[in-house]
Amino acid sequence: MPDPLQDRGRLAEALHLIELEAVEYLDSVDEALVRPPGSPTIDATLPSEGVGSLQALSELVASSTEGATRSTGPRFFHFVMGGVTPAALGADWLTSTLNQSAYNWVSSPLASRIEQVALDWMKELFGIPAGWSAVMTSAATTANLVGLAAARRWWGLQHGVDVDEQGMSGLPPVPILSGGYLHASAVKALGMLGLGRRRPHLLSADAAGHLDVIALEAALRALDGKPAIVIATAGDVNTGDFDPLREMSVITRRYGAWLHVDGAFGLYAALTPLTRHLVDGIEAADSIAVDGHKWLNAPYDTGFAFVRDPNLHAGGFSASAAYLGTEALARPVFGNLASEMSRRARALPVWATLRAYGRDGYRAMVERHLALAQRVARQVDEAPDLERLAPVPLNIVCFRFHPAGVAESELNELNRKLGSMVLEDGRVYFGTTDYAGKVAFRPAIVNWRTTEKDVDMIVPVARELGAKLVGSGSRAPGR
C-alpha cells in the first residue's frame, strides 16, 4: 500500500470494522476485568510497504483487547476518571470525521460557535459570571496553565512590566501561597510558566493538608501590599475535600492578591444543592481550572479555563501572523486564549452531552454518585479490617486495610502490596495514595455507568485480597 489514495475505496469498510468492534467492546465493558491479564502485542518495526487500513486496524483492535484498561467502564475508580456518555462518544467520532481546526471563525465557524455556546453553558452550571473570558483546553493541567498565566501577567503589570512581551528578567520572585491540597498539575503549570515548582508556600494546618486560613492572612499581610498569587483547591484528590473558597476570596480581596481555583473535578459540586455550599465564593475568584473528562464524562482530553479579566486572559496567549487574519470582537479567537493554536474541535462532544442530558440529567448523575460514595463509606466503616481515614464530602472514599495484630509501623508496606494486588486482580481498579503519611486507597466515583453493583465490589475485593496477603505469610500479623 504505497499511497493512502489507493486505500480510499476501503474507507467505509474501515469505519464499519471499528463500529463493530466498538459495539462489542462497549457491550462487554460493564463486566470485563478492568485490567486485562495480558500485555499488548505491538509490531515495533516501521514497514517499508504498509499493510493497508483494514489490516492495520485489525492489529490495533487486537492490541487494545490485550492491553487497554477498561477505563471507560463502571469499575475504574482510579485517577478520578470518568467514562464517555453516548452523546459525547458519538460527537467525538463526528469531531474526528469533520477534522475541524478550532483556531478561529475562519478556520471553522462551527467549532468556534459550538465552543462559545458550550462555554456559556459550563459557566451556567458552575455559577461563573457570564462576562468572564473562557476557553476549552486539553485538561485541567492546561487549564491551570491558562489561569496561572493570566495571574502571572497581572502580577507583572502590578510591577509595571508586561512579562509576556518583555520577560521576567529583573523582577523579584512571585509570592505563591496555597494549602496542602495543591495538586501536581498546578505545580507543573507553575514550572512551565517559569514561576518555579518550589515557589508555592504551603500553609497547612495539619498533616492532611487543610489550609491554615490564619496563616494565609498573616502571610499576605506580611507582604505589605506586594502582589501575590493564591491557589485554592476545589476537590482534593485524596478525599474530595475543599479549601474554604469564600474565606480565601475575602482575604485575597482584602490584600489585593490573585485567587486561582483548581477545580478539576470538585467544581461539579455546584450542580446539586447537596454540595453547592462547597463552591460558595467561586464567583469571587480571578481564574478557575476544570476538567471535562472527569465528572462531565466527556472524552479525553477535555478541560476548561475561566478568567475574570478578558484582557489579562488574552495577553498571555495572543499570537498573530499575516495569514491568520483578524476577527471581529464578537467572534473570539480561541487559539489565542490557550497554549494551542492547532486545536481539535473538542467542544462538539461537550455541547452534545449537555444538549442530550441537560442540567437536570447531570444533577441526577452527580447526586447518584454522591450516594454511592456514602454507600462505600458505610461499608468501609462496617468492615472490621478496614479503616476510613477522612470524611466523604463528595465522591472519594479514603481508607486503608488495617487488620488486627498489625503494627502501625507495618501498615504502609502492607497497603502498598495490597494496592498492587488490587490493580493486578482487575475486578475493580483503584490505586494507592499518601494521606497524612499513611498509604491508603481513594476510589473515586465519577463514571456515568457506575451503579451500586459496581461500587459494592470495592470493599469485598479489598478485604479478600488483604486476607490473602496477610495469610500468605508475606505480612503475618505481629511479625
C-alpha positions as CSV (number, residue, x, y, z in Angstrom):
1,M,0.0,0.0,0.0
2,P,2.4,2.7,-1.2
3,D,0.0,5.7,-1.2
4,P,-3.1,6.3,1.1
5,L,-5.0,7.3,-2.0
6,Q,-5.1,3.6,-3.0
7,D,-6.8,2.8,0.3
8,R,-9.7,5.3,-0.4
9,G,-12.1,2.6,-1.5
10,R,-11.8,0.8,1.8
11,L,-12.8,3.8,3.9
12,A,-16.4,2.7,4.6
13,E,-15.2,-0.8,5.3
14,A,-12.6,0.5,7.8
15,L,-15.2,2.6,9.6
16,H,-17.6,-0.3,9.7
17,L,-14.9,-2.5,11.2
18,I,-14.3,-0.1,14.0
19,E,-18.0,0.4,14.6
20,L,-18.5,-3.4,15.1
21,E,-15.5,-3.6,17.4
22,A,-16.7,-0.5,19.4
23,V,-20.1,-2.0,19.9
24,E,-18.6,-5.3,21.1
25,Y,-16.2,-3.5,23.4
26,L,-18.9,-1.3,25.0
27,D,-21.4,-4.2,25.3
28,S,-18.9,-6.1,27.4
29,V,-17.2,-3.3,29.3
30,D,-19.5,-3.4,32.3
31,E,-18.5,-6.9,33.4
32,A,-15.0,-7.1,31.9
33,L,-11.9,-7.1,34.0
34,V,-10.7,-3.5,34.3
35,R,-7.2,-4.6,33.7
36,P,-6.8,-7.4,31.1
37,P,-4.3,-10.1,32.2
38,G,-2.2,-9.9,29.0
39,S,0.2,-7.3,27.6
40,P,-0.3,-5.5,24.3
41,T,1.5,-7.0,21.3
42,I,2.7,-4.2,19.0
43,D,4.8,-4.6,15.9
44,A,7.5,-2.0,16.5
45,T,9.2,-2.2,13.1
46,L,8.4,0.7,10.7
47,P,7.3,-1.1,7.5
48,S,8.6,-0.1,4.1
49,E,5.4,-1.0,2.4
50,G,2.2,-0.6,4.5
51,V,-0.4,-3.3,5.1
52,G,-3.4,-1.1,4.4
53,S,-6.1,0.2,6.7
54,L,-8.1,-3.0,7.3
55,Q,-5.0,-5.0,8.4
56,A,-3.6,-2.1,10.5
57,L,-6.9,-1.5,12.2
58,S,-7.4,-5.2,12.9
59,E,-3.9,-5.3,14.5
60,L,-4.7,-2.3,16.6
61,V,-8.0,-3.8,17.8
62,A,-6.2,-7.0,18.8
63,S,-3.6,-5.0,20.8
64,S,-6.3,-2.9,22.6
65,T,-8.1,-6.1,23.6
66,E,-4.9,-7.3,25.3
67,G,-3.6,-4.1,26.7
68,A,-6.2,-1.3,27.1
69,T,-7.6,-0.8,30.6
70,R,-11.4,-0.7,30.7
71,S,-11.2,2.9,31.9
72,T,-14.5,3.8,30.3
73,G,-16.2,1.1,32.3
74,P,-18.0,1.4,35.6
75,R,-15.4,-0.2,37.9
76,F,-12.5,2.1,37.1
77,F,-12.1,4.2,40.2
78,H,-8.6,5.4,39.7
79,F,-7.4,8.9,38.8
80,V,-10.9,10.5,39.2
81,M,-11.6,9.5,35.7
82,G,-15.0,9.5,34.0
83,G,-16.3,7.5,31.1
84,V,-17.8,8.9,27.9
85,T,-21.5,9.4,27.6
86,P,-23.3,8.0,24.5
87,A,-23.9,11.5,23.2
88,A,-20.3,12.6,23.8
89,L,-18.9,9.5,22.2
90,G,-21.0,9.9,19.0
91,A,-20.0,13.6,18.8
92,D,-16.3,12.7,19.3
93,W,-16.5,10.3,16.3
94,L,-18.1,13.2,14.4
95,T,-15.3,15.5,15.6
96,S,-12.7,13.3,14.1
97,T,-14.7,12.9,10.9
98,L,-15.1,16.6,10.4
99,N,-11.5,17.3,11.5
100,Q,-12.0,21.0,12.1
101,S,-9.3,23.4,13.2
102,A,-10.8,25.3,16.1
103,Y,-8.4,28.2,15.9
104,N,-10.8,30.9,14.8
105,W,-14.0,31.6,12.9
106,V,-12.3,31.5,9.5
107,S,-10.8,28.1,10.2
108,S,-14.2,26.7,11.4
109,P,-17.4,28.7,12.1
110,L,-18.9,25.5,13.5
111,A,-16.1,24.8,16.0
112,S,-16.0,28.5,17.2
113,R,-19.7,28.8,17.7
114,I,-20.1,25.4,19.4
115,E,-17.3,26.4,21.7
116,Q,-18.9,29.7,22.6
117,V,-22.2,28.0,23.4
118,A,-20.6,25.1,25.4
119,L,-18.5,27.5,27.5
120,D,-21.6,29.6,28.3
121,W,-23.4,26.5,29.4
122,M,-20.5,25.5,31.6
123,K,-20.5,28.9,33.2
124,E,-24.2,28.5,34.0
125,L,-23.6,25.1,35.5
126,F,-20.8,26.3,37.8
127,G,-22.2,29.7,38.7
128,I,-19.4,31.6,37.0
129,P,-20.3,35.1,35.9
130,A,-21.3,35.3,32.2
131,G,-18.8,38.1,31.5
132,W,-15.7,36.0,32.2
133,S,-13.4,35.0,29.4
134,A,-13.2,31.3,28.8
135,V,-11.6,28.7,26.6
136,M,-11.6,24.9,26.2
137,T,-8.3,23.2,26.9
138,S,-6.9,19.7,26.7
139,A,-7.2,19.1,30.5
140,A,-7.0,20.7,34.0
141,T,-3.3,20.9,33.6
142,T,-3.5,23.2,30.6
143,A,-6.5,25.0,32.2
144,N,-4.3,25.7,35.3
145,L,-1.6,26.9,32.9
146,V,-4.1,29.3,31.3
147,G,-5.3,30.6,34.7
148,L,-1.9,31.0,36.2
149,A,-0.5,32.6,33.0
150,A,-3.2,35.3,33.5
151,A,-2.1,35.6,37.1
152,R,1.5,36.0,36.1
153,R,0.6,38.7,33.6
154,W,-1.4,40.5,36.3
155,W,1.5,40.2,38.7
156,G,3.9,41.6,36.2
157,L,1.7,44.6,35.4
158,Q,1.5,45.3,39.1
159,H,5.2,45.8,38.8
160,G,4.9,47.9,35.7
161,V,6.1,45.1,33.4
162,D,4.4,43.3,30.6
163,V,6.0,39.9,31.2
164,D,4.6,38.3,28.1
165,E,6.3,40.8,26.0
166,Q,9.4,41.6,28.0
167,G,10.0,38.5,30.1
168,M,10.6,38.4,33.9
169,S,14.3,39.4,34.0
170,G,15.0,41.7,36.9
171,L,11.7,41.1,38.7
172,P,11.5,39.6,42.2
173,P,10.3,36.1,42.8
174,V,6.5,35.7,42.7
175,P,4.9,35.0,46.1
176,I,2.7,32.0,45.7
177,L,0.6,30.7,48.6
178,S,-1.5,27.6,48.9
179,G,-2.8,25.0,51.3
180,G,-1.6,21.4,51.4
181,Y,-4.2,20.2,48.8
182,L,-2.1,21.8,46.0
183,H,-2.3,19.4,43.0
184,A,0.7,18.3,40.9
185,S,-1.0,19.8,37.8
186,A,-0.9,23.3,39.3
187,V,2.7,22.7,40.3
188,K,3.6,21.6,36.8
189,A,1.9,24.7,35.3
190,L,4.0,26.9,37.6
191,G,7.1,25.2,36.4
192,M,6.1,25.7,32.7
193,L,5.4,29.3,33.4
194,G,8.8,29.9,34.9
195,L,7.4,30.7,38.3
196,G,9.0,27.7,39.9
197,R,7.8,24.4,41.1
198,R,9.2,25.1,44.5
199,R,7.8,28.6,44.8
200,P,4.4,27.7,46.5
201,H,4.5,28.3,50.2
202,L,2.2,25.6,51.6
203,L,0.2,26.8,54.6
204,S,-1.2,23.6,56.1
205,A,-2.9,23.4,59.4
206,D,-2.3,19.6,59.7
207,A,-0.7,16.6,58.0
208,A,-3.8,16.1,55.9
209,G,-3.3,19.4,54.2
210,H,-6.2,21.5,55.4
211,L,-5.5,25.2,54.7
212,D,-4.4,27.3,57.7
213,V,-6.6,30.4,57.0
214,I,-5.0,32.4,59.8
215,A,-1.5,31.7,58.3
216,L,-2.7,32.7,54.9
217,E,-3.9,36.1,56.1
218,A,-0.7,36.6,58.1
219,A,1.5,35.7,55.0
220,L,-0.4,38.2,52.8
221,R,-0.3,40.9,55.5
222,A,3.5,40.4,55.8
223,L,3.9,41.2,52.1
224,D,2.8,44.8,52.9
225,G,0.8,45.3,49.8
226,K,3.0,43.5,47.3
227,P,1.0,41.4,44.8
228,A,0.8,37.6,45.3
229,I,-0.9,34.6,43.8
230,V,-3.1,32.3,46.0
231,I,-4.1,28.9,44.7
232,A,-7.2,27.2,46.1
233,T,-8.2,23.6,45.5
234,A,-11.8,22.7,45.0
235,G,-11.7,18.9,45.4
236,D,-8.7,17.3,47.0
237,V,-7.7,14.2,45.1
238,N,-7.3,12.1,48.3
239,T,-10.6,13.0,50.0
240,G,-12.7,15.3,47.8
241,D,-12.3,18.0,50.4
242,F,-12.3,21.7,49.6
243,D,-10.3,24.7,50.6
244,P,-12.6,27.4,52.1
245,L,-13.2,29.3,48.9
246,R,-15.4,32.1,50.4
247,E,-12.9,32.8,53.2
248,M,-10.0,32.8,50.8
249,S,-11.8,35.1,48.4
250,V,-12.4,37.6,51.2
251,I,-8.8,37.5,52.3
252,T,-7.3,37.8,48.8
253,R,-9.6,40.8,48.1
254,R,-8.6,42.4,51.3
255,Y,-4.9,42.2,50.5
256,G,-5.1,42.6,46.7
257,A,-3.9,39.1,45.8
258,W,-5.0,36.9,42.8
259,L,-7.1,33.9,43.6
260,H,-6.8,30.9,41.3
261,V,-9.1,27.9,41.9
262,D,-8.1,24.4,40.7
263,G,-11.5,22.8,40.5
264,A,-10.6,19.9,38.2
265,F,-13.5,17.7,39.4
266,G,-14.7,19.4,42.5
267,L,-16.4,22.3,40.8
268,Y,-19.1,19.9,39.7
269,A,-20.3,20.1,43.3
270,A,-22.1,23.2,42.1
271,L,-24.6,21.1,40.1
272,T,-26.6,20.0,43.2
273,P,-27.9,21.7,46.3
274,L,-26.5,18.8,48.3
275,T,-22.9,20.1,47.8
276,R,-23.3,23.5,46.3
277,H,-22.1,25.1,49.6
278,L,-18.6,23.6,48.9
279,V,-18.1,26.0,46.0
280,D,-19.5,29.1,47.7
281,G,-17.4,32.0,46.8
282,I,-16.3,30.7,43.4
283,E,-17.6,33.8,41.6
284,A,-15.1,35.9,43.6
285,A,-12.1,34.1,42.2
286,D,-9.9,35.5,39.4
287,S,-9.3,32.3,37.4
288,I,-10.6,28.8,37.5
289,A,-9.5,25.5,36.0
290,V,-11.8,22.5,35.4
291,D,-11.6,19.1,33.7
292,G,-14.1,17.8,31.3
293,H,-13.1,14.1,31.1
294,K,-13.8,13.7,34.8
295,W,-17.3,14.3,36.1
296,L,-18.6,15.7,32.8
297,N,-17.8,12.3,31.2
298,A,-16.5,13.9,28.0
299,P,-13.8,12.1,26.1
300,Y,-10.1,12.5,26.8
301,D,-8.8,15.1,26.5
302,T,-11.1,18.0,27.7
303,G,-10.7,20.9,30.0
304,F,-11.9,24.4,30.7
305,A,-10.2,27.6,31.8
306,F,-12.2,30.7,33.1
307,V,-10.6,34.1,33.7
308,R,-12.4,37.1,35.2
309,D,-10.5,39.7,33.2
310,P,-10.6,39.1,29.4
311,N,-7.6,41.4,28.7
312,L,-5.4,39.5,31.2
313,H,-6.5,36.2,29.7
314,A,-5.7,37.1,26.1
315,G,-2.4,38.7,26.9
316,G,-0.5,35.6,27.7
317,F,-1.5,33.6,24.6
318,S,-2.1,36.1,21.8
319,A,-0.3,35.4,18.5
320,S,-0.5,37.0,15.1
321,A,0.6,36.3,11.6
322,A,-0.4,37.8,8.2
323,Y,-2.0,34.6,7.0
324,L,-4.1,34.2,10.2
325,G,-6.2,37.3,9.6
326,T,-8.3,39.2,12.1
327,E,-11.6,38.6,13.8
328,A,-14.4,40.8,14.9
329,L,-14.7,41.3,18.7
330,A,-17.9,39.3,18.7
331,R,-16.0,36.3,17.4
332,P,-13.3,35.2,19.9
333,V,-10.1,33.6,18.6
334,F,-9.9,30.6,20.9
335,G,-6.5,29.8,19.5
336,N,-5.3,33.0,21.2
337,L,-6.7,32.1,24.6
338,A,-4.7,28.9,25.3
339,S,-1.4,27.4,24.5
340,E,-2.5,25.5,21.4
341,M,-3.1,27.3,18.1
342,S,-3.8,24.0,16.3
343,R,-6.8,22.9,18.3
344,R,-9.2,19.9,17.8
345,A,-12.9,20.9,17.9
346,R,-13.2,19.3,21.3
347,A,-16.3,21.4,22.1
348,L,-18.5,19.2,20.0
349,P,-18.7,16.3,22.5
350,V,-19.2,18.8,25.3
351,W,-22.1,20.6,23.5
352,A,-23.6,17.2,22.6
353,T,-23.6,15.7,26.1
354,L,-25.0,18.8,27.7
355,R,-27.7,19.1,25.0
356,A,-28.5,15.4,25.4
357,Y,-28.8,15.3,29.2
358,G,-29.2,18.9,30.3
359,R,-28.7,20.4,33.8
360,D,-31.2,18.0,35.4
361,G,-29.5,14.9,33.9
362,Y,-26.1,15.9,35.2
363,R,-27.5,16.9,38.6
364,A,-29.1,13.4,38.8
365,M,-25.8,11.7,37.9
366,V,-23.8,13.7,40.4
367,E,-26.4,13.0,43.2
368,R,-26.3,9.3,42.3
369,H,-22.5,9.3,42.6
370,L,-22.6,11.1,45.9
371,A,-25.0,8.5,47.3
372,L,-22.7,5.7,46.0
373,A,-19.7,7.3,47.8
374,Q,-21.7,7.3,51.0
375,R,-22.6,3.7,50.4
376,V,-19.0,2.7,50.1
377,A,-18.1,4.7,53.2
378,R,-20.7,2.8,55.2
379,Q,-19.3,-0.5,54.0
380,V,-15.8,0.6,55.0
381,D,-17.0,1.6,58.4
382,E,-18.7,-1.7,58.9
383,A,-15.7,-3.8,57.9
384,P,-13.6,-4.8,60.9
385,D,-10.3,-4.9,58.9
386,L,-10.8,-1.5,57.1
387,E,-10.2,2.0,58.4
388,R,-11.7,5.1,56.9
389,L,-9.2,7.9,57.1
390,A,-11.3,11.0,56.2
391,P,-14.8,12.3,55.9
392,V,-16.5,11.9,52.5
393,P,-17.8,15.3,51.5
394,L,-18.0,14.5,47.8
395,N,-17.2,11.4,45.7
396,I,-14.0,9.9,47.1
397,V,-13.6,7.4,49.9
398,C,-10.2,7.4,51.5
399,F,-9.5,4.2,53.5
400,R,-6.8,1.6,54.2
401,F,-6.6,-2.1,55.2
402,H,-6.0,-2.3,58.9
403,P,-6.3,-5.9,60.2
404,A,-6.0,-6.7,63.8
405,G,-2.5,-7.5,65.1
406,V,-0.5,-5.5,62.5
407,A,1.6,-2.7,64.0
408,E,1.1,0.9,62.7
409,S,4.7,0.9,61.5
410,E,4.0,-2.0,59.1
411,L,0.7,-0.8,57.7
412,N,2.1,1.3,54.9
413,E,4.0,-1.5,53.3
414,L,1.0,-3.8,53.8
415,N,-1.2,-1.4,51.9
416,R,1.3,-0.8,49.2
417,K,1.4,-4.6,48.5
418,L,-2.4,-4.7,48.6
419,G,-2.7,-1.8,46.2
420,S,-0.6,-3.7,43.7
421,M,-2.7,-6.8,44.1
422,V,-5.9,-4.8,43.5
423,L,-4.6,-3.4,40.2
424,E,-3.3,-6.8,39.1
425,D,-6.6,-8.5,40.1
426,G,-8.5,-6.2,37.8
427,R,-12.1,-6.8,39.0
428,V,-12.1,-3.2,40.3
429,Y,-9.4,-0.6,39.8
430,F,-8.1,1.9,42.4
431,G,-4.6,2.7,43.4
432,T,-2.8,3.9,46.5
433,T,-2.0,7.3,47.7
434,D,-0.4,9.0,50.7
435,Y,-2.8,10.6,53.1
436,A,-1.2,12.3,56.2
437,G,1.7,9.9,56.0
438,K,-0.5,6.8,55.6
439,V,-0.6,4.7,52.5
440,A,-4.3,4.5,51.6
441,F,-6.8,3.9,48.8
442,R,-9.0,6.6,47.3
443,P,-11.6,5.2,44.9
444,A,-13.4,8.0,43.1
445,I,-16.9,7.6,41.7
446,V,-17.4,9.7,38.5
447,N,-18.4,7.3,35.7
448,W,-21.9,7.6,34.3
449,R,-22.1,3.8,34.1
450,T,-21.3,3.1,37.7
451,T,-24.1,1.6,39.8
452,E,-24.5,0.0,43.3
453,K,-23.5,-3.3,41.9
454,D,-20.1,-1.8,40.8
455,V,-19.2,0.0,44.0
456,D,-20.3,-3.0,46.1
457,M,-17.2,-4.8,44.8
458,I,-14.7,-2.3,46.3
459,V,-14.8,-3.4,49.9
460,P,-15.2,-7.2,49.3
461,V,-12.2,-7.2,46.9
462,A,-10.0,-5.2,49.2
463,R,-10.8,-7.4,52.1
464,E,-10.5,-10.7,50.1
465,L,-7.1,-9.7,48.7
466,G,-6.0,-8.3,52.0
467,A,-6.8,-11.5,53.8
468,K,-4.8,-13.5,51.2
469,L,-1.9,-11.1,51.7
470,V,-1.8,-11.5,55.5
471,G,-2.5,-15.2,55.3
472,S,0.3,-15.8,52.8
473,G,2.9,-15.0,55.4
474,S,4.3,-12.1,53.4
475,R,2.8,-9.9,56.1
476,A,1.7,-12.0,59.1
477,P,0.1,-10.1,62.0
478,G,2.5,-9.1,64.6
479,R,5.6,-10.3,62.7
